Amino acid sequence: MKCRDIMRVLERIAPVSWAESWDNVGLLLGREERNVSRILVTLDVTEEVVEQAVADQVDMIVSHHPLIFHGLKQISDHTAEGKKILRLAGHDISYYAMHTNYDVSGQGMAVAAAARLGMKDLELLKREQTVVMDGSARDIGAGRVGRLSEPVTLQNFCSQVKNTFGLKTLRVWGKFPREELLERAAILPGSGEDYLEAAMESGAQVFLTGDIKYHRGMDAAERGLVILDCGHFGLEHIFTEEMERYLNSQLSSNIEILISEGKNPYTVV
């Protein structure tokens, strides 16, 4: 298959036009006509991922977070970003990113994370765009809100979240009576600070997300919302498994899909 054929498969679920205006998605490096027989899926394009791609002789990388995000005035080995771009280009590895366009898709990050928790009756946390699909208008957005699989105490829900996503710690904002049960949750993997108001207006008792700043978290907690800050990596690392599953379901068995396990870029000591 050609790189452009892989792109069509990816854009069936996450068209480039769905991305936020500030985002940078799509084919960011390489040739559409490149023959592809081996793909590496990753959350971030780190030095380790680039070296894995070279060592495993992959033809294409698909990531969630874009390697090339802001405007570049030069590409050289004087910067970490430049070194990675040159290394990939030198080995003719095509590189594709799907970020906010994937987040808002019906198979995106929030939907996948909610499914792993067994959440039901999912609704958009916040309508961000109206798009036309199959001749009809459809609202799309990055977050979801819905019912938990069963009522649960906050302590037990924290344990469920950690076990489901392989987390050692959570930052918990707010208080919830020990004897009361959580029933409704909002979820937005990645950075969810801009969705705090939407989470409170949705009737969610708890909001799973990441990257909550001190004063915003304190304000939301005082207004009655419990926040489980899983970190940016904490919920989004599922991208690799989700995309591996999707590509294997859509591509021929001749295309090998590899995944980069990835790791949280920081540690808690």
Buried (B, 14 or more C-beta within 10 A) or exposed (E): BBBBEBBEBBBEBBBBEBBBEEBBBBBBBBEEEBEBEBBBBBBBBBEBBBEBBBEEEBBBBBBBBBBBBEEEEEBEEEEEBBBBBBBBBEEEBBBBBBBBBBBBBEBBBBBBBBBBBEBEEBEBBBEBEEEEEEEEEEEBBBBBBBBBEEEBBBEEBBEBBBEBBEBEEBBBBBEBEEEEBBBBBBBBBBBBBBBBEBBBEBEBBBBBBBBBEEEBBEEBBEEEBBBBBBBBBBBBBBBBEBBBBBBEEBBEEEBBBBBBEBEEEEEEE
